[in-house]
Amino acid sequence: MTLYSRIKKVAATLVGITLFVSGSFKLMDPVGTGLIVASYGNLFGISLSAGFAEGFGWLLSLTETLLGVGLVSGVFRKPVRIAATALIGVFTVVTAILLGLNPAMDCGCFGQVLQLSHTASFVKNLVLLALCALMLFPHIEAPSGRHERYLCAGVLTAGVLFSAVYMLLSIPPDDFTEFRPGIELAASQADAIQAEEDVYLSFIYEKDGKTGSFPLSAIEKAEQEGWTFVRQEVVERSAARPLDEVVALPLLGRGDSYADTLAAIGQVMVVSVYDVVSPDAEDWAETAAFLRRAEALGVRGLLLVSEPLERFDALTASLPDAAYLQERAFQTDRKKLLALNRDNGGATWFADGMLVEKWSRRGLPSEKALSKELAKDPVEAMMISGSENRMKLHGYFLYALAVALLL
């Protein structure tokens, strides 16, 4: 192999790695990728349905990832390089438009994992385009006929396809939204955040062998729910969570009254439905059954929807569990629900305002599994779940790296 051929191979490999990583990150969050596609549609004056935006984003991300596989492995060399160059050319034009218009949006080049400025996105694509020109420059190369390359490319493609389908049916293995495990709801620290003093009072209550810490604004609700006062503590302001680890989750109830503290007191299981029209009667029955399982274990069940409650009542009026669901329903912002849980009908567990764990609608735990999970210390459960999710993410990229090293 000549020196120039080696340079062309390195250029193709660099472009391939970039496309593989960026496409994989977007495949891992189909809903978030759909939101990025929809924002591009809005920028160009095109209204896209959520389903179309998510489907188009998924296909585009899959194409990007598979082109990365082709470039790294060297299979079907000429058509793959031409297709990759065309795709990056389109990305370059789009990021040039973003640079000129400077809208308040991210390019979404790496999903929500890595956010780049418009300038950085444009420069990145220019560099990739230069590498594409280098790998396409006319030159006689030895044919890439090694059977091992096609075998490795096939194995890696199979892994990508499996992961892409799996991610459509689950929630992202790692969370880069504002509602990531470990954050705390603002309602649980309302007094600490708003107070001007260096210290604030925390009230310790007990119920069914469990203890909870409540701010002054929440103690009336706690006593109504059977919590017994134990003691009060003076907490230094510095001991409160930093503001970037505290997020608001507004709960708008009937009569336009807010009840944010309901999600921040004790053990709470939240089922979030950002598209009320999509679930059918069977889905709603499963949601009601899951909330009942949680409540049977002493956990407060909440149903958060993006629709006004009057419309929600009308849409669910014919359901057998209508009264049960409507009694637990609160309205909040659709964007908040999309960030809280990527699945439409997914569940999120809070303990004293701290986000512990999330489940997809298809992966809701059984009563036995939920009982076992709730018996754990919330911090321990959060750490175990986070470790398992990170292992899935790292396992995917280690799998890709292992296959690539065989080439």
C-alpha positions in Angstrom: 0.0 0.0 0.0 1.4 3.4 -1.0 1.7 6.3 1.3 -1.1 8.2 -0.4 -3.4 5.1 -0.1 -2.7 5.0 3.6 -3.5 8.7 3.9 -6.8 8.1 2.1 -7.6 5.2 4.4 -6.9 7.3 7.5 -9.2 10.1 6.1 -12.0 7.6 5.5 -11.5 6.0 9.0 -11.7 9.5 10.7 -14.9 10.4 8.8 -16.3 6.9 9.5 -15.7 7.1 13.2 -17.3 10.6 13.4 -20.4 9.4 11.5 -20.6 6.2 13.6 -20.4 8.0 16.9 -22.7 10.9 16.0 -25.3 8.5 14.5 -25.1 6.1 17.4 -25.8 8.9 19.9 -28.8 10.0 18.0 -30.1 6.4 17.6 -30.0 6.1 21.4 -32.5 8.9 21.9 -35.1 8.6 19.0 -37.5 11.0 20.7 -34.8 13.6 21.3 -33.7 13.2 17.7 -37.3 13.7 16.5 -37.4 16.9 18.5 -34.2 18.1 16.7 -35.7 17.2 13.3 -39.0 19.1 14.2 -37.0 22.1 15.2 -35.3 22.1 11.8 -38.7 21.9 10.2 -39.9 24.9 12.1 -36.7 26.8 11.1 -37.6 26.2 7.4 -41.3 26.8 7.9 -42.3 23.2 7.6 -44.7 21.7 10.2 -43.8 18.0 10.9 -45.8 15.6 13.0 -44.1 14.1 16.0 -44.3 10.6 14.5 -42.8 11.6 11.1 -40.0 13.7 12.7 -39.1 10.8 15.0 -39.2 8.2 12.2 -37.2 10.4 9.8 -34.7 11.2 12.5 -34.3 7.5 13.3 -33.7 6.5 9.6 -31.3 9.4 9.1 -29.3 8.4 12.2 -29.3 4.8 11.1 -28.0 5.7 7.7 -25.3 7.9 9.2 -24.2 5.1 11.5 -24.1 2.4 8.8 -22.1 4.7 6.5 -19.7 5.0 9.4 -19.5 1.2 9.5 -18.8 1.1 5.8 -16.1 3.7 5.9 -14.2 2.1 8.8 -14.5 -1.4 7.4 -13.7 -0.4 3.8 -16.5 -2.4 2.2 -18.3 -1.2 -1.0 -15.6 1.5 -0.9 -16.7 3.8 -3.8 -20.5 4.0 -3.2 -20.1 4.3 0.5 -17.6 7.1 0.2 -19.8 9.0 -2.3 -22.9 8.6 -0.1 -21.0 9.8 3.0 -19.6 12.8 1.1 -23.1 13.7 -0.1 -24.5 13.4 3.4 -21.8 15.5 5.0 -22.2 18.1 2.1 -25.9 18.4 3.1 -24.9 18.8 6.8 -22.4 21.5 5.8 -25.0 23.5 3.9 -27.5 23.2 6.8 -24.9 24.3 9.4 -23.9 27.2 7.2 -27.6 28.3 7.3 -27.6 28.0 11.1 -24.5 30.1 11.3 -26.1 32.8 9.2 -29.5 32.8 10.9 -28.1 32.1 14.4 -31.4 30.6 15.7 -31.7 29.6 19.4 -31.2 25.9 18.7 -28.5 23.3 18.7 -27.4 21.6 15.5 -28.0 18.2 17.1 -24.9 16.8 15.5 -24.3 14.4 18.5 -27.8 14.4 19.8 -28.0 15.8 23.3 -24.8 14.2 24.4 -22.6 17.0 23.1 -23.9 20.5 22.2 -21.8 22.5 19.7 -22.1 26.2 18.8 -23.1 27.0 15.2 -19.6 28.0 14.4 -18.1 24.8 15.8 -20.7 22.7 13.9 -19.9 24.5 10.6 -16.1 24.2 11.1 -16.4 20.5 12.0 -18.3 19.8 8.8 -15.8 21.7 6.7 -13.0 19.6 8.2 -15.0 16.4 7.4 -15.8 17.6 3.9 -12.0 18.2 3.3 -11.3 14.6 4.5 -14.1 13.4 2.2 -12.4 15.2 -0.7 -9.1 13.5 0.2 -10.6 10.0 0.3 -12.4 10.5 -3.0 -9.5 12.0 -4.9 -8.8 9.8 -8.0 -6.1 7.2 -7.3 -5.7 3.6 -8.1 -6.2 1.5 -5.0 -6.1 -2.2 -4.4 -9.6 -3.8 -4.3 -11.0 -4.3 -0.8 -11.8 -7.9 -1.4 -10.8 -9.3 2.0 -13.6 -11.5 3.2 -12.8 -10.6 6.8 -13.8 -7.0 6.1 -17.3 -8.0 4.9 -17.7 -10.4 7.9 -16.7 -7.7 10.4 -18.9 -5.1 8.7 -21.8 -7.6 8.8 -21.3 -8.3 12.5 -21.1 -4.6 13.3 -24.1 -3.8 11.2 -26.1 -6.5 13.0 -25.2 -4.9 16.4 -26.2 -1.5 15.1 -29.6 -2.7 13.9 -30.3 -4.6 17.1 -29.4 -1.5 19.2 -31.4 0.8 16.9 -34.6 -1.3 17.3 -34.0 -1.8 21.1 -33.7 1.9 21.6 -37.1 2.4 19.8 -38.7 0.3 22.5 -36.9 1.6 25.6 -35.5 4.8 27.1 -32.0 6.1 26.5 -29.3 4.2 28.4 -27.8 7.4 29.7 -29.7 10.6 30.5 -28.6 14.0 29.3 -31.8 15.9 30.0 -32.4 18.2 32.9 -34.4 15.3 34.6 -31.4 13.0 35.0 -31.2 10.6 38.0 -29.9 12.4 41.1 -31.4 15.8 40.5 -33.9 17.2 43.0 -37.2 18.8 42.5 -37.4 22.5 43.3 -40.5 22.0 45.4 -38.5 19.9 47.9 -36.1 22.9 48.4 -38.5 25.8 48.0 -37.6 27.4 51.3 -33.9 26.8 50.9 -33.8 28.4 47.4 -36.0 31.4 48.2 -34.6 32.2 51.6 -32.1 35.0 51.9 -30.6 33.7 55.2 -27.6 31.5 55.3 -29.6 28.8 57.1 -33.1 27.4 56.9 -35.3 25.0 58.9 -35.8 21.4 57.7 -38.7 19.4 59.4 -38.2 15.7 59.9 -41.3 13.5 59.8 -41.9 9.8 60.1 -44.4 7.4 58.6 -44.6 3.6 58.4 -41.0 3.3 59.6 -39.7 5.8 57.1 -38.4 9.3 57.7 -38.5 12.3 55.4 -37.2 15.8 55.4 -39.7 18.5 54.4 -39.5 22.3 54.0 -41.9 24.6 55.8 -44.1 24.9 52.8 -44.8 21.2 52.7 -45.4 20.2 56.3 -49.2 20.9 56.2 -49.6 18.5 53.3 -47.3 15.9 55.1 -49.4 16.0 58.2 -52.6 15.5 56.2 -51.1 12.4 54.8 -50.3 10.9 58.1 -46.7 11.8 58.6 -45.7 12.3 62.3 -43.4 15.2 63.3 -40.1 14.0 64.9 -37.8 17.0 65.1 -36.6 20.0 63.2 -33.0 20.7 62.0 -31.1 23.9 61.1 -29.5 23.3 57.7 -26.8 25.5 56.3 -27.6 27.0 52.9 -24.4 25.6 51.5 -25.8 22.1 52.3 -28.6 22.5 49.9 -28.3 21.3 46.3 -26.7 23.7 43.8 -29.3 25.4 41.7 -28.2 23.6 38.5 -29.1 20.3 40.2 -32.6 21.5 41.1 -35.4 21.5 38.5 -39.0 22.6 38.6 -41.8 20.2 37.8 -45.1 22.2 37.9 -48.2 20.2 38.7 -51.4 22.0 37.7 -54.5 20.5 39.3 -58.2 21.2 38.9 -59.3 24.7 39.7 -55.9 26.1 38.3 -54.2 25.2 41.6 -50.6 24.1 41.7 -49.5 21.1 43.8 -45.8 20.8 43.0 -45.0 19.4 46.5 -47.0 16.2 45.8 -44.1 14.9 43.7 -41.5 16.0 46.3 -42.8 14.4 49.5 -42.0 10.8 50.4 -42.0 8.0 47.8 -43.7 9.0 44.5 -44.3 7.2 41.3 -45.0 9.4 38.3 -46.4 8.1 35.0 -46.0 10.8 32.3 -48.1 10.8 29.1 -47.0 13.6 26.8 -49.4 12.5 24.0 -52.7 11.6 25.5 -54.3 10.6 22.2 -51.8 7.8 21.4 -52.4 5.2 24.2 -55.4 2.9 23.6 -57.7 1.4 26.2 -55.3 -1.5 26.9 -52.4 0.9 27.5 -54.5 3.0 29.9 -55.5 -0.2 31.7 -51.8 -1.1 32.1 -51.1 2.4 33.4 -53.9 2.2 36.0 -52.7 -1.3 37.1 -49.1 -0.1 37.5 -50.2 2.9 39.6 -52.3 0.6 41.8 -49.3 -1.7 42.3 -47.2 1.3 43.4 -49.9 2.6 45.7 -50.3 -0.9 47.3 -46.6 -0.6 48.3 -47.2 2.7 50.0 -46.1 4.9 47.1 -48.1 7.9 46.0 -49.1 7.5 42.3 -49.4 10.6 40.0 -50.4 10.8 36.4 -48.9 13.8 34.5 -50.4 14.8 31.1 -49.7 17.6 28.7 -53.4 18.2 27.9 -55.7 20.5 29.9 -57.5 18.3 32.5 -60.9 19.0 30.9 -59.7 17.6 27.6 -58.1 14.7 29.4 -61.3 13.9 31.1 -63.2 13.9 27.8 -60.6 11.7 26.1 -60.7 9.1 28.9 -64.3 9.2 29.9 -65.2 5.9 28.3 -62.4 4.0 30.0 -63.2 1.5 32.9 -60.5 3.2 35.0 -61.5 6.7 34.0 -62.3 7.9 37.6 -59.2 6.4 39.0 -56.9 8.0 36.4 -58.6 11.4 36.5 -58.3 11.6 40.3 -54.5 11.3 40.0 -54.1 13.4 36.9 -52.2 16.7 36.8 -51.2 18.9 33.8 -47.7 20.1 33.1 -45.7 21.4 30.2 -45.2 18.9 27.3 -41.5 19.7 27.0 -41.1 18.9 30.7 -42.8 15.5 30.2 -40.5 14.8 27.2 -37.5 15.5 29.3 -38.8 13.7 32.4 -39.3 10.4 30.6 -38.7 9.8 26.8 -41.4 7.1 26.7 -45.0 8.1 26.3 -46.4 6.4 29.4 -43.1 5.8 31.1 -42.7 5.8 34.9 -40.3 7.8 37.1 -39.6 7.2 40.7 -38.9 10.1 43.1 -37.8 9.8 46.8 -38.2 12.9 48.9 -37.9 15.0 45.7 -34.8 13.2 44.3 -35.2 11.4 40.9 -34.1 7.8 41.5 -35.0 5.7 38.4 -36.9 5.6 35.2 -38.7 2.9 33.3 -40.2 2.7 29.8 -43.9 1.9 29.3 -42.9 -1.5 27.9 -40.6 -2.2 30.8 -42.7 -1.3 33.8 -41.7 -3.6 36.7 -44.1 -6.2 38.1 -45.3 -6.0 41.7 -42.6 -8.3 42.9 -39.8 -6.4 41.0 -41.2 -3.0 42.1 -41.4 -4.1 45.8 -37.8 -5.3 45.6 -36.7 -2.0 44.0 -38.5 0.2 46.5 -37.0 -1.7 49.4 -33.6 -0.4 48.4 -32.1 2.8 49.7 -33.0 5.4 47.0 -29.4 6.5 46.6 -28.2 2.9 46.2 -31.0 2.2 43.7 -30.1 5.2 41.7 -26.4 4.3 41.6 -27.1 0.6 40.6 -29.5 1.7 37.9 -27.0 4.3 36.6 -24.2 1.8 36.5 -26.3 -0.8 34.6 -27.3 1.9 32.0 -23.7 3.1 31.6 -22.6 -0.5 31.1 -25.1 -0.9 28.2 -23.7 2.3 26.6 -20.1 1.3 27.2 -20.8 -2.2 26.0 -22.1 -1.0 22.7 -19.1 1.1 21.9 -16.7 -1.6 23.2 -18.4 -4.1 20.9 -17.9 -1.7 18.0 -14.3 -1.2 18.9 -13.6 -4.9 19.3 -15.0 -5.6 15.8 -13.1 -2.7 14.3 -9.8 -4.0 15.8 -10.3 -7.2 13.8 -10.1 -5.3 10.5 
